[in-house]
Amino acid sequence: NSLSLEELKDNKGIKEAKAIELLAAIEFGKRVFNTKREMLCIKTPDDLYEYLRFEMENLLVEEMRCVYLNVKGGVIDIIKLGMGNTNKTEVDFREVVKWALKLSSQNFIIVHNHPSGNPEPSKEDINVSVRIKECGEIMGINLLDHIIIGRNNYTSLKEKGIEMIANPIYTPLTLYNGFSADLPLRDSIVSDE
């Protein structure tokens, strides 16, 4: 049962402009409610790959997106956080955490593409995952996975068994503003041996 423009105007103090505004607000509320009810739910990396593949697999440059989830795996929002060139993307880790806090999301997945079509993670991909995970953990926000989209396929770091925990050696870290620092890290992920 919807209110008509005429029914709203019959109320004292509501003129045509206000009635149109109210109808627009009611319609907006209905759309938001229906969108929330039909929210995409991510249960596996394949679910997310199928949702984003046509958008990301043919991009000519790397893009990093962050998929913010509610506690049941429903997608709250997908935010583009970085765009680079054919083999690199810059990401401000503070932005990842800022959006999680703004959206009240406790869990997130990072997704980026490889324009080459090969979704195998580089050492830098793994290092970025580790750094983002550490930044999130400080604020109680969980990085669940890092998915790399290639051409007609993808790699999930979680499915591949790559742990996103830091290396115990001192490693140079290039900070977002271009400065470098040698920082101690924790457990090992990748061995150069």
ABEGO torsion letter per residue (X at the ends): XBBBAAAAAABBGBBAAAAAAAAAAAAAAAAAAAAAAABBBBABAAAAAAAAAAAAAABABBBBBBBBBBAAGBBABBBBABBBBAABBBBBAAAAAAAAAAAGBABBBBBBBBAAGBABBBAAAAAAAAAAAAAAAAAGBBBABBBBBBBGBBBBAAAAGBBBBBBABBBBBBBAAGBBBBBBBBBBABBAX
